[in-house]
């Protein structure tokens, strides 16, 4: 770290990295962003000039060779992300990365092994939000009784789908698609709320993406119907879609023997706008939690900021922080099983 004890940080990937990561790091004490990198060098240089950042690079490889770094914040496509994480960990840098962790289960395993004992965090930020923390409290306090089943619906219409843009997010070969982009969040949340799942079944469709995919390409799933089951027989039904025109809903129904909790967000902001309702019968429905109006224009900034503060504290105290790369590997295992099930059309056991 620098002489004044600031954590010297580099940011790679200036799409989501510029919109969300950079504003977060600029508002955390004890952090100095010293370098940024993007495949569009002009963009990186303009951003560096605007925010008084010392260095701008055209590749994450060059950024990771910069001598004055303590940590990196990565917002890269899965294949590049896996490569960048590996280089950073081997150099001993602390890593905060977007999900999914890697482009394959094999590479996710490698990264989890490399990250053992290091400060390495995956941005599963929904669990940092008060709405999901309120839902977890209800479950942990046995307010609902034994959980009978859970229904999850998350339907959006992503920018790539609205604009019919062929990119990594719509290419299954680059691990794009609804399961990767949305399901990875849900899989982490589900096991964080109720514990490990043991099987998953998936029916995957890419009909919307096929309409603008280049000839000979491999369009990613844009709609997924999933069934996850745990060892006790709890069944979780999920509907995930990122090409749902006119739809914006993220809803959890957790049904127990003593009551039902419903967590729902119909706003356009994926991280703010949640309300949590609890009912113990048909006659009464109590509002348990409702998001206040966000103080920032993008709820993802506030959510990531909580994790980023944990990350910086862990660096300074030389600690491991969660959700870590082991959690990223676990999510990758569920994703891999879902893809295999989608091809075979039956339940697939999730690797432990």
ROSE-293065 format. One record per residue (C-alpha): residue number from 1; x negated, y, z; residue in three letters. Coordinates in nm, 4 decimals, decimal comma. Example, Ala and Ser with C-alpha at 12.3 -4.5 7.8 and 13.67 -1.06 7.14 Angstrom:
BEGIN
DOPA; seq; c1; c2; c3; type
DOPA; 1; -1,2300; -0,4500; 0,7800; ALA
DOPA; 2; -1,3670; -0,1060; 0,7140; SER
# end
This chain:
BEGIN
DOPA; seq; c1; c2; c3; type
DOPA; 1; 0,0000; 0,0000; 0,0000; UNK
DOPA; 2; -0,1041; 0,3628; -0,0480; UNK
DOPA; 3; -0,2808; 0,5672; 0,2187; UNK
DOPA; 4; 0,0480; 0,7199; 0,3360; UNK
DOPA; 5; 0,1969; 0,3682; 0,3714; UNK
DOPA; 6; 0,4346; 0,4087; 0,0745; UNK
DOPA; 7; 0,5151; 0,0934; -0,1190; UNK
DOPA; 8; 0,3884; 0,1474; -0,4751; UNK
DOPA; 9; 0,6456; 0,0016; -0,7113; UNK
DOPA; 10; 0,6815; -0,0633; -1,0835; UNK
DOPA; 11; 1,0083; -0,1096; -1,2733; UNK
DOPA; 12; 1,0307; -0,3321; -1,5825; UNK
DOPA; 13; 1,3388; -0,3214; -1,8058; UNK
DOPA; 14; 1,4939; 0,0210; -1,8507; UNK
DOPA; 15; 1,8509; -0,0677; -1,9415; UNK
DOPA; 16; 2,0000; -0,1733; -1,6095; UNK
DOPA; 17; 1,6665; -0,0764; -1,4567; UNK
DOPA; 18; 1,7114; 0,2884; -1,5517; UNK
DOPA; 19; 2,0820; 0,3060; -1,4678; UNK
DOPA; 20; 2,0721; 0,1253; -1,1320; UNK
DOPA; 21; 1,7220; 0,0301; -1,0130; UNK
DOPA; 22; 1,5530; 0,3679; -1,0574; UNK
DOPA; 23; 1,8231; 0,5717; -0,8743; UNK
DOPA; 24; 1,8041; 0,3244; -0,5863; UNK
DOPA; 25; 1,4272; 0,3457; -0,5473; UNK
DOPA; 26; 1,4298; 0,7238; -0,5709; UNK
DOPA; 27; 1,6578; 0,7392; -0,2669; UNK
DOPA; 28; 1,4645; 0,5068; -0,0361; UNK
DOPA; 29; 1,2020; 0,6508; 0,1943; UNK
DOPA; 30; 0,8623; 0,4895; 0,1850; UNK
DOPA; 31; 0,8719; 0,3985; -0,1846; UNK
DOPA; 32; 0,6824; 0,5570; -0,4719; UNK
DOPA; 33; 0,7686; 0,4508; -0,8262; UNK
DOPA; 34; 0,4298; 0,4652; -0,9966; UNK
DOPA; 35; 0,5047; 0,2949; -1,3306; UNK
DOPA; 36; 0,7865; 0,1917; -1,5640; UNK
DOPA; 37; 0,7908; -0,0408; -1,8634; UNK
DOPA; 38; 1,0252; -0,1062; -2,1528; UNK
DOPA; 39; 0,9900; -0,2525; -2,5005; UNK
DOPA; 40; 1,0975; 0,0933; -2,6215; UNK
DOPA; 41; 0,7852; 0,2872; -2,5249; UNK
DOPA; 42; 0,9371; 0,6253; -2,6125; UNK
DOPA; 43; 1,2223; 0,5585; -2,3709; UNK
DOPA; 44; 0,9765; 0,4603; -2,0988; UNK
DOPA; 45; 0,7670; 0,7724; -2,1581; UNK
DOPA; 46; 1,0683; 1,0029; -2,1561; UNK
DOPA; 47; 1,1933; 0,8504; -1,8309; UNK
DOPA; 48; 0,8492; 0,8764; -1,6729; UNK
DOPA; 49; 0,8244; 1,2432; -1,7692; UNK
DOPA; 50; 1,1742; 1,3247; -1,6440; UNK
DOPA; 51; 1,1202; 1,1621; -1,3029; UNK
DOPA; 52; 0,7504; 1,2460; -1,2577; UNK
DOPA; 53; 0,6352; 0,8841; -1,2776; UNK
DOPA; 54; 0,2638; 0,8496; -1,3462; UNK
DOPA; 55; 0,2569; 0,5632; -1,5981; UNK
DOPA; 56; 0,4783; 0,4288; -1,8788; UNK
DOPA; 57; 0,4101; 0,0988; -2,0550; UNK
DOPA; 58; 0,5536; -0,0900; -2,3521; UNK
DOPA; 59; 0,5529; -0,4331; -2,1875; UNK
DOPA; 60; 0,6001; -0,5895; -1,8471; UNK
DOPA; 61; 0,2685; -0,7704; -1,9003; UNK
DOPA; 62; 0,0826; -0,4384; -1,9146; UNK
DOPA; 63; 0,2707; -0,3022; -1,6164; UNK
DOPA; 64; 0,1823; -0,6099; -1,4119; UNK
DOPA; 65; -0,1869; -0,5499; -1,4850; UNK
DOPA; 66; -0,1685; -0,2041; -1,3288; UNK
DOPA; 67; -0,3990; -0,2071; -1,0234; UNK
DOPA; 68; -0,1957; 0,0231; -0,7985; UNK
DOPA; 69; 0,1134; -0,1899; -0,7391; UNK
DOPA; 70; 0,2533; -0,3494; -0,4264; UNK
DOPA; 71; 0,5868; -0,4590; -0,5715; UNK
DOPA; 72; 0,7945; -0,4814; -0,8875; UNK
DOPA; 73; 1,1628; -0,4361; -0,9607; UNK
DOPA; 74; 1,2683; -0,6453; -1,2614; UNK
DOPA; 75; 1,5729; -0,6037; -1,4852; UNK
DOPA; 76; 1,4791; -0,8228; -1,7811; UNK
DOPA; 77; 1,6492; -1,0928; -1,9915; UNK
DOPA; 78; 1,6114; -1,4402; -1,8359; UNK
DOPA; 79; 1,3163; -1,5627; -2,0447; UNK
DOPA; 80; 1,1118; -1,2457; -1,9926; UNK
DOPA; 81; 1,2240; -1,2354; -1,6315; UNK
DOPA; 82; 1,0833; -1,5822; -1,5664; UNK
DOPA; 83; 0,7515; -1,4824; -1,7233; UNK
DOPA; 84; 0,7339; -1,1536; -1,5315; UNK
DOPA; 85; 0,8207; -1,3176; -1,1991; UNK
DOPA; 86; 0,5514; -1,5801; -1,2486; UNK
DOPA; 87; 0,2846; -1,3207; -1,3289; UNK
DOPA; 88; 0,3874; -1,1004; -1,0359; UNK
DOPA; 89; 0,3956; -1,3834; -0,7835; UNK
DOPA; 90; 0,0588; -1,5198; -0,8927; UNK
DOPA; 91; -0,0825; -1,1727; -0,8394; UNK
DOPA; 92; 0,0714; -1,1591; -0,4913; UNK
DOPA; 93; 0,3181; -0,8791; -0,5608; UNK
DOPA; 94; 0,6535; -0,8568; -0,3859; UNK
DOPA; 95; 0,9377; -0,9092; -0,6355; UNK
DOPA; 96; 1,2967; -0,7905; -0,6535; UNK
DOPA; 97; 1,4653; -0,9333; -0,9602; UNK
DOPA; 98; 1,7997; -0,9462; -1,1335; UNK
DOPA; 99; 1,9811; -1,2743; -1,1827; UNK
DOPA; 100; 1,9734; -1,5287; -1,3326; UNK
DOPA; 101; 1,6286; -1,5998; -1,1971; UNK
DOPA; 102; 1,4966; -1,7788; -1,5061; UNK
DOPA; 103; 1,5819; -1,9133; -1,8490; UNK
DOPA; 104; 1,5844; -2,2771; -1,7360; UNK
DOPA; 105; 1,6147; -2,4924; -1,4276; UNK
DOPA; 106; 1,2546; -2,6058; -1,4757; UNK
DOPA; 107; 1,1252; -2,2491; -1,4662; UNK
DOPA; 108; 1,3493; -2,1587; -1,1725; UNK
DOPA; 109; 1,1945; -2,4478; -0,9773; UNK
DOPA; 110; 0,8458; -2,3224; -1,0597; UNK
DOPA; 111; 0,9311; -1,9705; -0,9422; UNK
DOPA; 112; 1,0885; -2,0911; -0,6181; UNK
DOPA; 113; 0,7717; -2,2887; -0,5474; UNK
DOPA; 114; 0,5448; -1,9927; -0,6265; UNK
DOPA; 115; 0,7566; -1,7589; -0,4126; UNK
DOPA; 116; 0,7331; -1,9718; -0,0978; UNK
DOPA; 117; 0,6112; -1,7499; 0,1852; UNK
DOPA; 118; 0,6234; -1,4337; -0,0278; UNK
DOPA; 119; 0,8657; -1,1422; -0,0296; UNK
DOPA; 120; 1,0800; -1,2283; -0,3319; UNK
DOPA; 121; 1,4460; -1,1289; -0,3523; UNK
DOPA; 122; 1,7234; -1,1924; -0,6082; UNK
DOPA; 123; 1,9879; -0,9246; -0,6602; UNK
DOPA; 124; 2,3017; -1,1104; -0,5518; UNK
DOPA; 125; 2,4399; -0,7817; -0,4277; UNK
DOPA; 126; 2,8112; -0,8612; -0,3845; UNK
DOPA; 127; 2,7457; -1,0238; -0,0473; UNK
DOPA; 128; 2,6082; -0,6890; 0,0739; UNK
DOPA; 129; 2,9453; -0,5209; 0,0169; UNK
DOPA; 130; 3,1787; -0,4713; 0,3155; UNK
DOPA; 131; 3,4697; -0,6340; 0,1299; UNK
DOPA; 132; 3,2985; -0,9714; 0,0966; UNK
DOPA; 133; 3,1465; -0,9414; 0,4424; UNK
DOPA; 134; 3,5001; -0,8901; 0,5789; UNK
DOPA; 135; 3,6182; -1,2008; 0,3918; UNK
DOPA; 136; 3,3270; -1,4034; 0,5311; UNK
DOPA; 137; 3,4126; -1,2873; 0,8841; UNK
DOPA; 138; 3,7723; -1,4065; 0,8417; UNK
DOPA; 139; 3,6514; -1,7464; 0,7212; UNK
DOPA; 140; 3,3861; -1,7836; 0,9930; UNK
DOPA; 141; 3,6314; -1,6904; 1,2702; UNK
DOPA; 142; 3,8657; -1,9674; 1,1510; UNK
DOPA; 143; 4,1443; -1,7139; 1,0989; UNK
DOPA; 144; 4,2684; -1,9132; 0,8004; UNK
DOPA; 145; 4,2165; -2,2549; 0,9554; UNK
DOPA; 146; 4,0633; -2,5313; 0,7434; UNK
DOPA; 147; 4,0296; -2,4065; 0,3839; UNK
DOPA; 148; 4,2534; -2,6032; 0,1482; UNK
DOPA; 149; 4,1533; -2,4502; -0,1833; UNK
DOPA; 150; 4,0150; -2,1344; -0,3434; UNK
DOPA; 151; 4,1105; -1,9615; -0,6670; UNK
DOPA; 152; 3,8732; -1,7104; -0,8267; UNK
DOPA; 153; 3,9432; -1,4959; -1,1320; UNK
DOPA; 154; 3,6952; -1,2508; -1,2808; UNK
DOPA; 155; 3,7897; -1,1083; -1,6189; UNK
DOPA; 156; 3,6153; -0,8135; -1,7809; UNK
DOPA; 157; 3,5446; -0,6795; -2,1275; UNK
DOPA; 158; 3,1714; -0,6159; -2,1388; UNK
DOPA; 159; 3,0036; -0,3454; -2,3424; UNK
DOPA; 160; 2,8404; -0,6034; -2,5706; UNK
DOPA; 161; 3,1787; -0,7639; -2,6360; UNK
DOPA; 162; 3,3628; -0,4325; -2,6859; UNK
DOPA; 163; 3,1016; -0,3094; -2,9310; UNK
DOPA; 164; 3,0474; -0,6557; -3,0851; UNK
DOPA; 165; 2,6731; -0,6336; -3,0246; UNK
DOPA; 166; 2,4602; -0,9406; -3,0865; UNK
DOPA; 167; 2,1955; -0,9456; -2,8124; UNK
DOPA; 168; 2,0607; -1,1777; -2,5432; UNK
DOPA; 169; 2,3838; -1,1358; -2,3450; UNK
DOPA; 170; 2,5836; -1,2961; -2,6266; UNK
DOPA; 171; 2,3234; -1,5586; -2,7270; UNK
DOPA; 172; 2,3426; -1,8936; -2,5472; UNK
DOPA; 173; 1,9821; -1,9723; -2,6448; UNK
DOPA; 174; 1,8757; -1,6697; -2,4365; UNK
DOPA; 175; 2,1048; -1,7702; -2,1476; UNK
DOPA; 176; 2,3674; -1,5093; -2,2186; UNK
DOPA; 177; 2,7380; -1,5588; -2,1615; UNK
DOPA; 178; 3,0019; -1,5377; -1,8930; UNK
DOPA; 179; 2,8648; -1,8221; -1,6790; UNK
DOPA; 180; 2,5215; -1,6595; -1,6656; UNK
DOPA; 181; 2,6273; -1,2968; -1,6287; UNK
DOPA; 182; 2,9324; -1,3375; -1,4029; UNK
DOPA; 183; 2,9265; -1,6959; -1,2819; UNK
DOPA; 184; 2,5821; -1,6620; -1,1273; UNK
DOPA; 185; 2,7222; -1,3994; -0,8891; UNK
DOPA; 186; 3,0266; -1,6121; -0,8098; UNK
DOPA; 187; 2,8290; -1,9307; -0,7452; UNK
DOPA; 188; 2,6107; -1,7527; -0,4917; UNK
DOPA; 189; 2,9114; -1,5895; -0,3250; UNK
DOPA; 190; 3,1041; -1,9155; -0,3066; UNK
DOPA; 191; 2,8300; -2,1069; -0,1274; UNK
DOPA; 192; 2,7536; -1,8055; 0,0928; UNK
DOPA; 193; 3,1192; -1,8057; 0,1997; UNK
DOPA; 194; 3,1997; -2,1761; 0,2423; UNK
DOPA; 195; 2,8819; -2,3794; 0,1955; UNK
DOPA; 196; 2,7370; -2,6062; -0,0731; UNK
DOPA; 197; 2,9361; -2,7461; -0,3622; UNK
DOPA; 198; 2,8540; -3,0956; -0,4842; UNK
DOPA; 199; 3,0233; -3,1200; -0,8252; UNK
DOPA; 200; 3,1260; -2,8876; -1,1045; UNK
DOPA; 201; 3,3416; -2,9298; -1,4131; UNK
DOPA; 202; 3,3536; -2,6751; -1,6920; UNK
DOPA; 203; 3,5513; -2,5959; -2,0046; UNK
DOPA; 204; 3,3597; -2,3288; -2,1981; UNK
DOPA; 205; 3,4736; -2,1226; -2,4956; UNK
DOPA; 206; 3,2810; -1,8846; -2,7217; UNK
DOPA; 207; 3,5667; -1,7944; -2,9577; UNK
DOPA; 208; 3,5389; -1,4181; -2,9110; UNK
DOPA; 209; 3,1606; -1,4147; -2,9544; UNK
DOPA; 210; 3,1771; -1,6351; -3,2639; UNK
DOPA; 211; 3,3600; -1,3572; -3,4478; UNK
DOPA; 212; 3,0516; -1,1336; -3,4600; UNK
DOPA; 213; 2,7664; -1,3815; -3,4138; UNK
DOPA; 214; 2,5140; -1,3907; -3,7029; UNK
DOPA; 215; 2,5245; -1,6950; -3,9263; UNK
DOPA; 216; 2,3218; -1,9795; -3,7812; UNK
DOPA; 217; 2,3105; -1,8276; -3,4333; UNK
DOPA; 218; 2,4349; -1,9790; -3,1069; UNK
DOPA; 219; 2,7149; -1,7708; -2,9527; UNK
DOPA; 220; 2,7351; -1,7819; -2,5755; UNK
DOPA; 221; 3,0418; -1,8651; -2,3708; UNK
DOPA; 222; 3,2797; -1,5733; -2,3157; UNK
DOPA; 223; 3,5478; -1,7650; -2,1263; UNK
DOPA; 224; 3,4966; -2,0396; -1,8686; UNK
DOPA; 225; 3,7395; -2,2504; -1,6684; UNK
DOPA; 226; 3,5496; -2,4127; -1,3821; UNK
DOPA; 227; 3,6290; -2,6576; -1,1043; UNK
DOPA; 228; 3,3845; -2,6922; -0,8150; UNK
DOPA; 229; 3,4191; -2,9521; -0,5399; UNK
DOPA; 230; 3,2336; -2,9973; -0,2106; UNK
DOPA; 231; 3,1628; -3,3138; -0,0128; UNK
DOPA; 232; 3,4740; -3,2610; 0,2015; UNK
DOPA; 233; 3,6975; -3,2414; -0,1050; UNK
DOPA; 234; 3,7511; -2,8641; -0,1082; UNK
DOPA; 235; 3,8409; -2,7610; -0,4627; UNK
DOPA; 236; 3,7585; -2,4224; -0,6104; UNK
DOPA; 237; 3,9100; -2,3140; -0,9419; UNK
DOPA; 238; 3,7387; -2,0317; -1,1320; UNK
DOPA; 239; 3,8366; -1,8435; -1,4468; UNK
DOPA; 240; 3,5553; -1,6237; -1,5769; UNK
DOPA; 241; 3,5648; -1,4118; -1,8905; UNK
DOPA; 242; 3,3652; -1,1190; -2,0274; UNK
DOPA; 243; 3,5668; -1,0687; -2,3492; UNK
DOPA; 244; 3,9092; -1,0069; -2,1954; UNK
DOPA; 245; 4,0430; -0,7031; -2,3812; UNK
DOPA; 246; 4,2326; -0,4643; -2,1535; UNK
DOPA; 247; 4,1572; -0,6686; -1,8436; UNK
DOPA; 248; 3,9534; -0,5753; -1,5392; UNK
DOPA; 249; 4,0204; -0,7938; -1,2387; UNK
DOPA; 250; 3,8067; -0,9674; -0,9791; UNK
DOPA; 251; 4,0240; -1,1687; -0,7401; UNK
DOPA; 252; 3,9630; -1,4304; -0,4701; UNK
DOPA; 253; 4,2444; -1,6285; -0,3097; UNK
DOPA; 254; 4,1260; -1,8308; -0,0103; UNK
DOPA; 255; 4,4075; -2,0564; 0,1068; UNK
DOPA; 256; 4,3848; -2,2163; 0,4493; UNK
DOPA; 257; 4,6198; -2,4196; 0,6681; UNK
DOPA; 258; 4,6999; -2,1142; 0,8835; UNK
DOPA; 259; 4,6983; -1,8358; 0,6243; UNK
DOPA; 260; 4,5750; -1,6910; 0,2976; UNK
DOPA; 261; 4,3216; -1,4160; 0,2286; UNK
DOPA; 262; 4,3329; -1,2267; -0,0996; UNK
DOPA; 263; 4,0404; -1,0088; -0,2047; UNK
DOPA; 264; 4,0986; -0,8123; -0,5235; UNK
DOPA; 265; 3,9444; -0,5383; -0,7342; UNK
DOPA; 266; 4,1232; -0,4045; -1,0420; UNK
DOPA; 267; 3,9005; -0,1002; -1,0900; UNK
DOPA; 268; 3,6482; -0,0608; -1,3698; UNK
DOPA; 269; 3,3627; -0,0483; -1,1171; UNK
DOPA; 270; 3,2546; -0,4076; -1,0457; UNK
DOPA; 271; 3,1186; -0,3286; -0,6985; UNK
DOPA; 272; 3,3761; -0,0892; -0,5549; UNK
DOPA; 273; 3,7542; -0,0805; -0,5415; UNK
DOPA; 274; 3,8127; -0,4001; -0,3405; UNK
DOPA; 275; 4,1061; -0,4548; -0,1069; UNK
DOPA; 276; 4,1386; -0,7486; 0,1324; UNK
DOPA; 277; 4,4806; -0,8746; 0,2410; UNK
DOPA; 278; 4,5667; -1,1401; 0,4963; UNK
DOPA; 279; 4,8983; -1,3228; 0,5268; UNK
DOPA; 280; 5,0200; -1,5897; 0,7691; UNK
DOPA; 281; 5,3532; -1,6452; 0,6024; UNK
DOPA; 282; 5,5833; -1,5044; 0,3391; UNK
DOPA; 283; 5,7177; -1,2249; 0,5595; UNK
DOPA; 284; 5,4005; -1,0318; 0,6449; UNK
DOPA; 285; 5,0920; -0,9202; 0,4554; UNK
DOPA; 286; 4,8302; -0,7141; 0,6387; UNK
DOPA; 287; 4,5669; -0,4933; 0,4767; UNK
DOPA; 288; 4,2387; -0,5900; 0,6443; UNK
DOPA; 289; 3,9942; -0,3847; 0,4422; UNK
DOPA; 290; 3,9961; -0,1326; 0,1559; UNK
DOPA; 291; 3,6950; 0,0259; -0,0109; UNK
DOPA; 292; 3,6626; 0,3972; 0,0497; UNK
DOPA; 293; 3,6159; 0,6151; -0,2549; UNK
DOPA; 294; 3,2598; 0,5651; -0,3707; UNK
DOPA; 295; 3,0144; 0,8485; -0,3089; UNK
DOPA; 296; 2,8225; 0,7501; -0,6228; UNK
DOPA; 297; 2,9371; 0,7105; -0,9812; UNK
DOPA; 298; 2,8279; 0,3452; -0,9968; UNK
DOPA; 299; 2,9038; 0,1086; -0,7090; UNK
DOPA; 300; 2,6132; -0,1128; -0,8140; UNK
DOPA; 301; 2,3737; 0,1539; -0,6869; UNK
DOPA; 302; 2,5105; 0,1459; -0,3320; UNK
DOPA; 303; 2,5150; -0,2353; -0,3292; UNK
DOPA; 304; 2,1585; -0,2726; -0,4530; UNK
DOPA; 305; 2,0391; -0,0038; -0,2123; UNK
DOPA; 306; 2,1238; -0,2265; 0,0852; UNK
DOPA; 307; 1,9147; -0,5098; -0,0568; UNK
DOPA; 308; 1,6359; -0,2735; -0,1581; UNK
DOPA; 309; 1,6039; -0,1420; 0,1968; UNK
DOPA; 310; 1,5780; -0,4991; 0,3263; UNK
DOPA; 311; 1,3167; -0,5664; 0,0589; UNK
DOPA; 312; 1,0978; -0,2702; 0,1579; UNK
DOPA; 313; 1,1232; -0,3532; 0,5280; UNK
DOPA; 314; 1,0212; -0,7125; 0,4505; UNK
DOPA; 315; 0,7181; -0,5933; 0,2523; UNK
DOPA; 316; 0,5984; -0,3708; 0,5346; UNK
DOPA; 317; 0,6549; -0,6444; 0,7934; UNK
DOPA; 318; 0,5191; -0,9197; 0,5662; UNK
DOPA; 319; 0,8429; -1,1186; 0,5861; UNK
DOPA; 320; 1,0543; -1,3380; 0,3624; UNK
DOPA; 321; 1,3979; -1,1935; 0,2871; UNK
DOPA; 322; 1,7208; -1,3453; 0,1509; UNK
DOPA; 323; 1,8769; -1,3967; -0,0977; UNK
DOPA; 324; 1,5416; -1,5359; -0,2054; UNK
DOPA; 325; 1,4155; -1,7423; -0,4969; UNK
DOPA; 326; 1,5428; -2,0607; -0,3327; UNK
DOPA; 327; 1,8908; -1,9092; -0,3586; UNK
DOPA; 328; 1,8174; -1,8157; -0,7194; UNK
DOPA; 329; 1,7159; -2,1764; -0,7894; UNK
DOPA; 330; 2,0348; -2,3057; -0,6290; UNK
DOPA; 331; 2,2485; -2,0838; -0,8517; UNK
DOPA; 332; 2,0477; -2,1938; -1,1547; UNK
DOPA; 333; 2,1229; -2,5562; -1,0604; UNK
DOPA; 334; 2,4971; -2,4884; -1,0586; UNK
DOPA; 335; 2,4755; -2,3026; -1,3900; UNK
DOPA; 336; 2,2829; -2,5916; -1,5477; UNK
DOPA; 337; 2,5398; -2,8417; -1,4217; UNK
DOPA; 338; 2,8233; -2,6267; -1,5576; UNK
DOPA; 339; 2,6617; -2,6141; -1,9019; UNK
DOPA; 340; 2,6120; -2,9911; -1,9044; UNK
DOPA; 341; 2,9716; -3,0435; -1,7955; UNK
DOPA; 342; 3,0927; -2,8101; -2,0697; UNK
DOPA; 343; 2,9229; -3,0359; -2,3249; UNK
DOPA; 344; 3,0388; -3,3656; -2,1723; UNK
DOPA; 345; 3,3828; -3,2536; -2,0493; UNK
DOPA; 346; 3,3646; -3,4176; -1,7059; UNK
DOPA; 347; 3,2429; -3,3413; -1,3515; UNK
DOPA; 348; 2,8680; -3,3228; -1,3143; UNK
DOPA; 349; 2,6783; -3,3644; -0,9872; UNK
DOPA; 350; 2,4717; -3,0608; -0,8899; UNK
DOPA; 351; 2,1092; -3,1355; -0,8221; UNK
DOPA; 352; 1,9935; -3,0746; -0,4647; UNK
# end
